[in-house]
Amino acid sequence: MFLDIMHNKLKGHLSSFLANLTKLQTLRVGFNEFTTDTISWICKLSGVNDLSLDFVNISNEIPFCFANLTHLSVLSLSHSNLSGHIPSWIMNLTNLAYMDLRGNNLQGEIPNSLFELENLEIFSVIGNLLEGELEVDKFLKHKMLVSVELCFNKLSLLVNGKNPSNASLSRIQGLGLASCNLKEFPHFLQDMPELSYLYMPNNNVNSFPSWMWGKTSLRGLIVSHNSLIGKISPLICNLKSLMHLDLSFNNLSGMIPSCLGSSIQSLQTLRLKGNKLIGPIPQTYMIADLRMIDLSNNNLSDQLPRALVNCTMLEYIDVSHNQIKDSFPFWLGSLPELKVVALSDNHLYGSIRCPTTCTFPKLHIIDLSHNQFSGSLPSKTIQNWKSMKVSRKSQLQYEYYMAYKLLGRFSWQDDQYSYSFTMCNKGMVMVYEKLQQFYNLIAIDLSSNKFCGEIPDVMGDLTGLVLLNLSNNMLGGSIPSSLGKLSNLQALDLSLNSLSGKIPQQLEELTFLSYFNVSFNNLSGPIPQNKQFATFEGSSFEGNQGLCGNQLLKKCEDDGGSPFAPPSASDNNDQDSGFLADFDWKVVLIGFGGGLLAGVALESYFSH
């Protein structure tokens, strides 16, 4: 018998009534929102071999009676608020092959008895409070282990000798050593014949050893948030099997090796964010499987490489915060899988023009903020962004669940990586993490450019939009009432423009709207007072002399009319001049037009 109700958004108390199902062999209730006072009743399920309680709020220690569940081959208790220690009696579970204790509050040392489990293949304790020294030989000599994840604890590796003899016998394919106090790449890695994925962010490594370029079996090399210095060696292109390369947030300098765009045909994700790289982006991209490229926060210059059109599987491109000087890359619009275009904080210029082939068929995030784009907002181009016209929440959550079911439990799947986004939303910096949240996010940020003309009515057809930022431009005309159709909108920033007329009453229908800013325009009339608008403060409306309402010192007349006429053009110019004279322009941008979409990041993770 089996019971699998994972990923169903179920809530409430996990009933001990399940203990009556004494013939259960598989019990999977994880990835819901269950709570429980105790899980000791599970010990009555003496024949259970697959137990998954991920994200069940257990708030206790692993019960001692679990030592009697000797049929267990899968024990998954991640993110369950577990406390205490990893029990030494774990050695009783001789059939255990998969053990996932990630994201709990477990303390103390990893017991030596754990590595006496001869059938153990996958072991993860990421993100606990474990400490002490762990003898490398303990897991190197294990005959069955294929994946070990020790990341984000307080552990230190104890290596007996420079090159442990057991390393050459190891079957480990995936090794997670993030935040393990490492100052160099451990030498035993050189002799591990099957090592495919090395996850070593958040250490203090400053250089690659020469033997690294001979590890041709590597598929994933994640060394972000370290202290790497110097140039990226072109010898890195010897790693022909690489699928995921992440060297972000280091101190790397020089130019990007041109071979990274052509020699590693298996490459799917390339992340070099947050370094000191200079020069042009290589014009050699001919990798059909490339899905993600993040070169943001460097000093790269020149134009975007047109060769990226050869990367037909590309889903995500981020070159924000560089010195790119180019016109709008309309040619990206022909890429059939492209979902994210992040080009903010560069020197991009001109109008946004797209030929008929420039449709961006799957686009759901575009960030062009803090550039020098000009001209009107292109109605026909916006109309083509069909993936923004529907909320994809239910569809994509289903796809995420099916991917989980199909990929299974093996922690180091080739194609598992998830995007996350850091945004300034609702007045706070927020991180949208994991695959399903990424797909739910539909956003446009065109702030801090020189766009003029009116906001096109067709913007209201993009009904899947969650975030819309058009602030700090030269937009005029009225706020289109069609924006009231954006039923999923959570944040709308139209501040620092020259918009006039009234705030449309239709915007009251945006029931999810929690951030709204139309400050420093030429708006007039009463501020809507119902629904979400009753929650917005006066700062959302300041700098509009013709506005009145409860949020401002200027109240409206009882009949709802406004006694305040909008200022004349000359009065408004004087007001703007005085305002800009009193405040530093950069401060104004940060405070009012700094952008809803502040940045993007890729978080590679090897977890189910």
Buried (B, 14 or more C-beta within 10 A) or exposed (E): EEEBEBBEEEEEEBEBEBBEBEEBBBBBBBBBEBEBEEBBBBBBBEEBBBBBBBBBBBBBEBBEBBBBBBBBBBBBBBBBBBBEBBBEBBBBBEBBBBBBBBBBEBBEEBBEBBBEBEBBBBBBBBBBBBBEEBBBBBBBBBEEBBBBBBBBBEBEBEBEEEBBEBBEBBBBBBBBBBBBEBEEBBBBBBBBEEBBBBBBBBBEBBBBBEEBBEBEBBBBBBBBBBEBEEEBBEBBBBBEBBBBBBBBBBEBBBBBBBBBBBBBEBBBBBBBBBBEBBEBBBBBBEBEBBBBBBBBBBEBBBBBBEBBBBBBBBBBBBBBBBEBBBBBBBBBBBBEEBBBBBBBBBEBBEBBEBEEEBBBBBBBBBBBBBBEBBBBBBBEBBBBBBBBEEBBBEEBBEBBBEBBEEEEBBBBBBEBBBBBBBBBBBEEEEEBBBBBBBBBBBBBBBBBBBBBBBBBEBBBBBBBBBBBBBBBBEBBBBBBBBBBBBBBBBBBBBBBBBBBBBBBEBBBBBEEBBBBBBBBBBBBBBBBEEEBBEEBEBBBBBBBBBBBBEBBEBBBEEEEEBEBEBBEEEEBEEBBEEEEEEEEEEEBBEEBBBBBBBBBBBBBBBBB
